[in-house]
Amino acid sequence: MAGRPRHVHAATRRALLRWFRANARALPWRGTGDPYAVWVSEIMLQQTQIATVTPFYLRFLEAFPTVLRLAQAPLERVLELWSGLGYYRRARHLHQAAKALEQTFGRKLPQDYDGLRALPGIGDYTAKALLSIAFNQPYAVLDGNVARVVARLCSLRGNIHQPQFRRTVGMELDGLLSHREPGNFNQALMELGQTICLPRGPRCSACPLAKWCGGHRSGNPEAFPLPRPRRAAESHHLAVALLRRGTRVAMVRGLGDGLLDDLWNFPAAFGRSPAEALEALREKLAGLMPAPIAEGARHVGARHGVPLPTLGEPLAEFRHGITFRAIRGRVYPVEAPRAFRHASLHWFELKELPQAAISQLARKIVQKMA
């Protein structure tokens, strides 16, 4: 049973919904009666800021306005429109789920929890968000913003990654939930966490819930919840090959170490040092090239009449972060025989790259080459 009296929950709920009706931001996925549009927005908003999502959402809905259009689209096109948004598994799962809906659910999202959870890429949070926002069913949703608001409101210690803390927050949330307006209630709590009850420097003077907030009364709302223990960043070195023929460059699927498998990247290899990464790149290229990589930018050799591809001095250096990896990289030019072809390589015109399904890292390297 939730720890706060029912009348306090009721007063808090009314104040929150009044505030939301007066202050809700005009976001493109709000007010739509289309569950498909809500679904796309919820998938895009996973671990991604609203400002980043908005232009991607508009382009995506323009290209794929219905489940059927998404299901019939090639995955490559879906990834192209997702390129730059990150967490590309979301796009692949969205595409897979659209195909499942087209085949088995009459192109409509299920309106029950188990049916939604059976679709690729829809977990507990997304299922409850869809049921409450798109279908007005009484499910409370719990994310980082919501957990912070509830933790401060109820003076709860702990962090969202601790099971007991999540259970306690969930109990309070169930008591607060508006069964009449569950979708607006969930969006209101998220909005409050995104705009008022900030992780640092919360704007308590503008908060509609300050009257009932234990964190505000304590004088130190930032003490709730406790910060999540952070995984220490791991240092990685990356050697990247730039294979160029005139206005075309070669790319392969994936980056290595199981990263960015759905996207095109320049051939690359990781190592614990620049030298180790470079050696790993040579080994990778050896599997793509008809001859071993030669050292020295000006080396010209041949084997059985075939010119050896040449690995030159670094053209550029860069830094990049992927999850907990802090990457320092170098870009090496590679000269390959003009007649060379390999099934793993795809040659892109440089002018095609802005619209191609390439990774953010690849885009950063392209900018370095400009």
TORKERO-186333 format. One record per residue (C-alpha): x, y, z; residue number from 1; residue in one letter. Coordinates in steps of 0.05 Angstrom, whole numbers. Example, Ala and Ser with C-alpha at 12.3 -4.5 7.8 and 13.67 -1.06 7.14 Angstrom:
// residues 2
<<246,-90,156>,1,'A'>,
<<273,-21,143>,2,'S'>,
//
This chain:
// residues 370
<<0,0,0>,1,'M'>,
<<26,70,-17>,2,'A'>,
<<54,108,41>,3,'G'>,
<<18,175,32>,4,'R'>,
<<-55,188,50>,5,'P'>,
<<-106,183,-6>,6,'R'>,
<<-129,255,2>,7,'H'>,
<<-57,279,-6>,8,'V'>,
<<-50,237,-69>,9,'H'>,
<<-116,265,-96>,10,'A'>,
<<-95,337,-83>,11,'A'>,
<<-27,325,-114>,12,'T'>,
<<-58,292,-175>,13,'R'>,
<<-107,349,-187>,14,'R'>,
<<-52,401,-181>,15,'A'>,
<<-8,363,-229>,16,'L'>,
<<-61,356,-282>,17,'L'>,
<<-82,430,-276>,18,'R'>,
<<-9,449,-286>,19,'W'>,
<<-1,403,-346>,20,'F'>,
<<-64,429,-381>,21,'R'>,
<<-37,500,-374>,22,'A'>,
<<37,487,-389>,23,'N'>,
<<44,425,-433>,24,'A'>,
<<92,436,-490>,25,'R'>,
<<64,431,-560>,26,'A'>,
<<102,369,-582>,27,'L'>,
<<85,338,-650>,28,'P'>,
<<63,271,-621>,29,'W'>,
<<16,301,-570>,30,'R'>,
<<-58,305,-585>,31,'G'>,
<<-54,253,-640>,32,'T'>,
<<-107,200,-640>,33,'G'>,
<<-62,152,-679>,34,'D'>,
<<-32,98,-635>,35,'P'>,
<<21,84,-689>,36,'Y'>,
<<47,156,-683>,37,'A'>,
<<49,150,-607>,38,'V'>,
<<87,84,-614>,39,'W'>,
<<140,115,-660>,40,'V'>,
<<149,173,-612>,41,'S'>,
<<157,128,-552>,42,'E'>,
<<210,85,-587>,43,'I'>,
<<249,147,-610>,44,'M'>,
<<246,179,-541>,45,'L'>,
<<280,120,-507>,46,'Q'>,
<<346,148,-480>,47,'Q'>,
<<341,207,-528>,48,'T'>,
<<325,280,-514>,49,'Q'>,
<<260,311,-542>,50,'I'>,
<<298,365,-580>,51,'A'>,
<<339,312,-616>,52,'T'>,
<<279,268,-631>,53,'V'>,
<<231,320,-659>,54,'T'>,
<<261,329,-730>,55,'P'>,
<<273,254,-737>,56,'F'>,
<<201,239,-716>,57,'Y'>,
<<173,288,-767>,58,'L'>,
<<215,260,-824>,59,'R'>,
<<200,188,-804>,60,'F'>,
<<125,199,-801>,61,'L'>,
<<127,234,-868>,62,'E'>,
<<162,175,-900>,63,'A'>,
<<123,121,-863>,64,'F'>,
<<55,150,-843>,65,'P'>,
<<25,82,-829>,66,'T'>,
<<43,13,-803>,67,'V'>,
<<36,-15,-873>,68,'L'>,
<<83,36,-904>,69,'R'>,
<<135,20,-850>,70,'L'>,
<<126,-55,-858>,71,'A'>,
<<135,-51,-934>,72,'Q'>,
<<197,-7,-931>,73,'A'>,
<<267,-37,-939>,74,'P'>,
<<306,-39,-874>,75,'L'>,
<<361,1,-907>,76,'E'>,
<<313,59,-918>,77,'R'>,
<<288,55,-846>,78,'V'>,
<<360,58,-821>,79,'L'>,
<<375,117,-867>,80,'E'>,
<<320,158,-835>,81,'L'>,
<<343,136,-766>,82,'W'>,
<<416,152,-779>,83,'S'>,
<<441,202,-728>,84,'G'>,
<<389,184,-675>,85,'L'>,
<<430,128,-644>,86,'G'>,
<<411,62,-612>,87,'Y'>,
<<396,32,-680>,88,'Y'>,
<<368,-33,-652>,89,'R'>,
<<306,8,-638>,90,'R'>,
<<296,20,-713>,91,'A'>,
<<306,-53,-730>,92,'R'>,
<<256,-75,-677>,93,'H'>,
<<206,-22,-700>,94,'L'>,
<<211,-49,-770>,95,'H'>,
<<204,-121,-747>,96,'Q'>,
<<144,-103,-704>,97,'A'>,
<<110,-67,-762>,98,'A'>,
<<119,-130,-805>,99,'K'>,
<<88,-172,-749>,100,'A'>,
<<29,-124,-743>,101,'L'>,
<<19,-125,-818>,102,'E'>,
<<17,-201,-819>,103,'Q'>,
<<-20,-219,-755>,104,'T'>,
<<-56,-160,-723>,105,'F'>,
<<-90,-126,-781>,106,'G'>,
<<-39,-69,-780>,107,'R'>,
<<-64,-45,-712>,108,'K'>,
<<-28,-44,-646>,109,'L'>,
<<-56,-93,-594>,110,'P'>,
<<-94,-58,-538>,111,'Q'>,
<<-72,-106,-484>,112,'D'>,
<<-7,-111,-445>,113,'Y'>,
<<12,-182,-466>,114,'D'>,
<<-1,-169,-539>,115,'G'>,
<<43,-107,-539>,116,'L'>,
<<99,-142,-500>,117,'R'>,
<<100,-197,-553>,118,'A'>,
<<123,-146,-606>,119,'L'>,
<<198,-135,-618>,120,'P'>,
<<226,-75,-581>,121,'G'>,
<<166,-64,-534>,122,'I'>,
<<185,-74,-462>,123,'G'>,
<<146,-60,-398>,124,'D'>,
<<155,15,-400>,125,'Y'>,
<<135,24,-473>,126,'T'>,
<<75,-23,-467>,127,'A'>,
<<48,17,-407>,128,'K'>,
<<62,83,-441>,129,'A'>,
<<24,62,-503>,130,'L'>,
<<-34,34,-464>,131,'L'>,
<<-42,97,-423>,132,'S'>,
<<-28,150,-476>,133,'I'>,
<<-57,118,-538>,134,'A'>,
<<-113,77,-507>,135,'F'>,
<<-128,114,-441>,136,'N'>,
<<-117,51,-398>,137,'Q'>,
<<-96,60,-325>,138,'P'>,
<<-23,42,-327>,139,'Y'>,
<<31,83,-292>,140,'A'>,
<<98,89,-327>,141,'V'>,
<<165,94,-291>,142,'L'>,
<<226,126,-322>,143,'D'>,
<<283,167,-294>,144,'G'>,
<<245,233,-295>,145,'N'>,
<<184,203,-261>,146,'V'>,
<<227,167,-209>,147,'A'>,
<<261,233,-192>,148,'R'>,
<<195,270,-183>,149,'V'>,
<<165,215,-140>,150,'V'>,
<<229,205,-99>,151,'A'>,
<<230,280,-81>,152,'R'>,
<<156,283,-70>,153,'L'>,
<<158,225,-21>,154,'C'>,
<<229,234,6>,155,'S'>,
<<252,166,-20>,156,'L'>,
<<325,147,-16>,157,'R'>,
<<359,101,-66>,158,'G'>,
<<365,102,-142>,159,'N'>,
<<323,75,-198>,160,'I'>,
<<369,15,-211>,161,'H'>,
<<356,-13,-142>,162,'Q'>,
<<297,-63,-142>,163,'P'>,
<<270,-42,-74>,164,'Q'>,
<<272,31,-93>,165,'F'>,
<<235,17,-158>,166,'R'>,
<<182,-23,-120>,167,'R'>,
<<172,33,-69>,168,'T'>,
<<167,86,-124>,169,'V'>,
<<119,41,-162>,170,'G'>,
<<73,35,-102>,171,'M'>,
<<71,110,-93>,172,'E'>,
<<60,119,-167>,173,'L'>,
<<1,71,-168>,174,'D'>,
<<-31,111,-112>,175,'G'>,
<<-20,177,-149>,176,'L'>,
<<-44,152,-218>,177,'L'>,
<<-105,185,-248>,178,'S'>,
<<-151,130,-273>,179,'H'>,
<<-192,181,-310>,180,'R'>,
<<-133,212,-348>,181,'E'>,
<<-76,162,-344>,182,'P'>,
<<-43,186,-408>,183,'G'>,
<<-42,259,-387>,184,'N'>,
<<-20,240,-317>,185,'F'>,
<<40,201,-343>,186,'N'>,
<<59,256,-392>,187,'Q'>,
<<51,308,-337>,188,'A'>,
<<99,274,-290>,189,'L'>,
<<150,266,-347>,190,'M'>,
<<141,339,-366>,191,'E'>,
<<150,361,-294>,192,'L'>,
<<215,322,-289>,193,'G'>,
<<240,349,-356>,194,'Q'>,
<<224,423,-344>,195,'T'>,
<<216,437,-269>,196,'I'>,
<<241,381,-224>,197,'C'>,
<<310,379,-257>,198,'L'>,
<<367,335,-233>,199,'P'>,
<<408,397,-216>,200,'R'>,
<<378,464,-196>,201,'G'>,
<<305,443,-192>,202,'P'>,
<<257,502,-201>,203,'R'>,
<<218,490,-137>,204,'C'>,
<<186,559,-138>,205,'S'>,
<<151,541,-203>,206,'A'>,
<<131,471,-183>,207,'C'>,
<<57,457,-174>,208,'P'>,
<<73,401,-125>,209,'L'>,
<<120,440,-78>,210,'A'>,
<<65,444,-25>,211,'K'>,
<<67,369,-16>,212,'W'>,
<<140,355,-33>,213,'C'>,
<<184,325,21>,214,'G'>,
<<247,341,-18>,215,'G'>,
<<228,414,-22>,216,'H'>,
<<213,417,53>,217,'R'>,
<<281,385,68>,218,'S'>,
<<315,444,36>,219,'G'>,
<<358,397,-6>,220,'N'>,
<<315,367,-61>,221,'P'>,
<<377,345,-99>,222,'E'>,
<<390,293,-45>,223,'A'>,
<<332,253,-75>,224,'F'>,
<<341,205,-108>,225,'P'>,
<<412,181,-98>,226,'L'>,
<<456,185,-160>,227,'P'>,
<<465,122,-201>,228,'R'>,
<<534,92,-193>,229,'P'>,
<<569,107,-258>,230,'R'>,
<<609,56,-296>,231,'R'>,
<<680,81,-306>,232,'A'>,
<<695,100,-377>,233,'A'>,
<<740,51,-414>,234,'E'>,
<<794,78,-459>,235,'S'>,
<<796,48,-529>,236,'H'>,
<<838,63,-590>,237,'H'>,
<<810,56,-660>,238,'L'>,
<<846,53,-726>,239,'A'>,
<<802,71,-785>,240,'V'>,
<<816,57,-859>,241,'A'>,
<<797,108,-912>,242,'L'>,
<<792,72,-978>,243,'L'>,
<<778,123,-1031>,244,'R'>,
<<770,122,-1106>,245,'R'>,
<<757,190,-1134>,246,'G'>,
<<691,213,-1104>,247,'T'>,
<<675,145,-1074>,248,'R'>,
<<693,114,-1006>,249,'V'>,
<<687,43,-982>,250,'A'>,
<<648,21,-921>,251,'M'>,
<<629,-43,-884>,252,'V'>,
<<572,-62,-838>,253,'R'>,
<<589,-53,-764>,254,'G'>,
<<647,-24,-727>,255,'L'>,
<<673,-84,-689>,256,'G'>,
<<663,-109,-618>,257,'D'>,
<<589,-118,-633>,258,'G'>,
<<578,-43,-643>,259,'L'>,
<<535,-9,-695>,260,'L'>,
<<523,-74,-732>,261,'D'>,
<<464,-45,-772>,262,'D'>,
<<502,15,-799>,263,'L'>,
<<555,28,-851>,264,'W'>,
<<623,48,-823>,265,'N'>,
<<693,57,-849>,266,'F'>,
<<733,-7,-839>,267,'P'>,
<<762,-2,-769>,268,'A'>,
<<793,-41,-712>,269,'A'>,
<<801,-31,-637>,270,'F'>,
<<863,-39,-595>,271,'G'>,
<<891,-22,-527>,272,'R'>,
<<941,26,-560>,273,'S'>,
<<946,61,-627>,274,'P'>,
<<997,10,-650>,275,'A'>,
<<954,-49,-629>,276,'E'>,
<<893,-19,-663>,277,'A'>,
<<934,-7,-727>,278,'L'>,
<<958,-79,-727>,279,'E'>,
<<886,-103,-718>,280,'A'>,
<<865,-60,-776>,281,'L'>,
<<918,-90,-820>,282,'R'>,
<<892,-159,-802>,283,'E'>,
<<821,-138,-818>,284,'K'>,
<<841,-108,-884>,285,'L'>,
<<880,-170,-901>,286,'A'>,
<<814,-207,-903>,287,'G'>,
<<785,-155,-951>,288,'L'>,
<<845,-144,-995>,289,'M'>,
<<879,-188,-1047>,290,'P'>,
<<947,-176,-1015>,291,'A'>,
<<976,-159,-946>,292,'P'>,
<<978,-86,-925>,293,'I'>,
<<1045,-54,-940>,294,'A'>,
<<1077,-7,-890>,295,'E'>,
<<1100,62,-910>,296,'G'>,
<<1057,112,-947>,297,'A'>,
<<1102,110,-1009>,298,'R'>,
<<1114,36,-1012>,299,'H'>,
<<1095,5,-1079>,300,'V'>,
<<1099,-70,-1086>,301,'G'>,
<<1066,-126,-1123>,302,'A'>,
<<1049,-199,-1114>,303,'R'>,
<<1034,-242,-1175>,304,'H'>,
<<1027,-178,-1215>,305,'G'>,
<<975,-148,-1167>,306,'V'>,
<<995,-81,-1134>,307,'P'>,
<<996,-84,-1059>,308,'L'>,
<<947,-38,-1023>,309,'P'>,
<<984,15,-984>,310,'T'>,
<<970,40,-914>,311,'L'>,
<<993,113,-906>,312,'G'>,
<<1007,160,-848>,313,'E'>,
<<948,183,-807>,314,'P'>,
<<905,236,-841>,315,'L'>,
<<866,257,-779>,316,'A'>,
<<853,241,-706>,317,'E'>,
<<787,243,-669>,318,'F'>,
<<752,228,-603>,319,'R'>,
<<684,195,-597>,320,'H'>,
<<641,164,-543>,321,'G'>,
<<597,102,-548>,322,'I'>,
<<562,82,-483>,323,'T'>,
<<619,72,-433>,324,'F'>,
<<674,72,-486>,325,'R'>,
<<719,133,-493>,326,'A'>,
<<748,124,-562>,327,'I'>,
<<810,158,-590>,328,'R'>,
<<820,144,-664>,329,'G'>,
<<864,155,-724>,330,'R'>,
<<845,154,-797>,331,'V'>,
<<893,120,-846>,332,'Y'>,
<<889,127,-921>,333,'P'>,
<<892,61,-959>,334,'V'>,
<<908,54,-1032>,335,'E'>,
<<876,-8,-1063>,336,'A'>,
<<880,-38,-1133>,337,'P'>,
<<827,-4,-1177>,338,'R'>,
<<800,-71,-1200>,339,'A'>,
<<791,-95,-1129>,340,'F'>,
<<721,-115,-1106>,341,'R'>,
<<697,-150,-1042>,342,'H'>,
<<627,-172,-1022>,343,'A'>,
<<634,-140,-952>,344,'S'>,
<<651,-71,-980>,345,'L'>,
<<601,-21,-1006>,346,'H'>,
<<625,39,-1045>,347,'W'>,
<<588,104,-1031>,348,'F'>,
<<591,169,-1069>,349,'E'>,
<<612,223,-1019>,350,'L'>,
<<551,264,-1037>,351,'K'>,
<<507,204,-1017>,352,'E'>,
<<534,199,-946>,353,'L'>,
<<489,252,-913>,354,'P'>,
<<427,210,-931>,355,'Q'>,
<<459,141,-921>,356,'A'>,
<<451,95,-862>,357,'A'>,
<<520,110,-834>,358,'I'>,
<<539,118,-761>,359,'S'>,
<<551,183,-724>,360,'Q'>,
<<624,162,-719>,361,'L'>,
<<628,155,-795>,362,'A'>,
<<596,224,-802>,363,'R'>,
<<648,253,-755>,364,'K'>,
<<704,223,-798>,365,'I'>,
<<672,250,-862>,366,'V'>,
<<672,320,-831>,367,'Q'>,
<<746,311,-813>,368,'K'>,
<<760,294,-886>,369,'M'>,
<<722,355,-913>,370,'A'>,
//
